[in-house]
Amino acid sequence: MILPRSLLAVAALAAATLPAGAQALFVTCDNGLRCVRAPCPSKDVVLVPSGKRFARTEPDLSGLPPADAARRDLSDGLYYGRLVLTGTVTEGPPVQILASKVLRRATAHEAALCRRR
């Protein structure tokens, strides 16, 4: 069966997006925005390995285990994209990202995803 090109494009797009609540690997990083009032969307989330960026989106860290939440390098790791986290990404206005675990330190390539715009 031969499918029209438009149907193939839709199928490819559907395969590239995450289903609601899917587990994902991501890094977070500072986006340079500075505010005088809260909420201040000063972080971006970048999915690993796709590189898809959720601009001005900060992950919810309330789901992290106590050991991960108490890490001394958590704040810097989230600021500079030095930590790879796993969690759920729910696309759809608004995008919600719930971190469930700090998986590991980011590789140089993963940290560099933060510098790409």
N, C-alpha and C positions, 0 to 999 in steps of 0.2 A: 504494500500500500504506500503510495506516495503522498506526503503531506505538503500542503502549501507552505511557502516560506514564512508567512506571517504566523502560522500555527507553530512552526519550528522555533521561531523567535520567542513566542510566548512560553513554550515548553522549556527553552533554555533559561529564560528569566525566572521561571518558577523554580527550577532546579537550583539556581544560584542564590535564592533568598532562603533565609532560615525559617522553618516553621515556627509557629508561636510556641514560646517556651523551650526552644531547642537549646541543648548545651553548646557552649561556644568557648573558644579560647580567645582572650583579648588582653591588650595592654591599655593602660590609661596614661594620659600625658597632659601637661599644661598646654593651653591653647593661646596664652598671652593676654586673654581678656582680664581686665581689672575693673572691679565695681566698687561703688560706695554703699550699696544696699544689697541685702540678701533677697532672693537667691541670686547667686553669682555663678553663671555657667562657665567656670574657668577651666574645665577639663574636657578633653575629647576621649572617646573610646574607639580603638582601632582593632578590628577583628584579625586574628591570626589564623590561617595564612592568607586569606583573601585580600586583606588590606582595606576592607570597607571601613570608612570612617563615619562615626556618629558624632558630629560636631556639637559642641556645647551640651554634652551629655555626661553626667557623672554617675558612676555605678553606685548602687545601693550596697553598702558594705555590711549591713546588719546581719546577713546570712553567713558571714565568715565564722569559722570555728574560733574559740577564744585564743588558741595558740597563734593562729594567723593574724587575728586582730591585734595581738600584743607584740607583733614583730617590730623590732627597732627600726628596720629599714622600710616599713610599710609606707610612710608618708613620702619619703624621697623616691621610693620605687614607683609610686603612683604618679608622682610629679614628673619624673623623667622617663617613664615607660620602661623601667628596669625589671618589672615583675610581670610574669604571665599569670593571669587569673583565669579561672573557669567559672562559668555561671550560666544563667539563662538570659536570653535576649528575646524580648517580646516587642516585635515591630508593630507599628501602628500608633497613630497619634495618641498619646505621646510614646516615644520609645522608652522602654523600661529595661534596665540591665541590673540583674541581681547577682552579685558575686557570691560564690559558694565556697571557694577555696583558692589560696595562693598556690599555684601549681609548682612554679620554679622561677629562677632568675631568667630574664630574657636574654636571648642571644643578641649579638650585635645587629644582625639583620632585623630582628623583631623590634629592638629599641629604635632602629632607624625608621620604622614605620611612622613614628611620631613626628619626625622631621619632614616627612613628605606631606604636601598639601594638595 
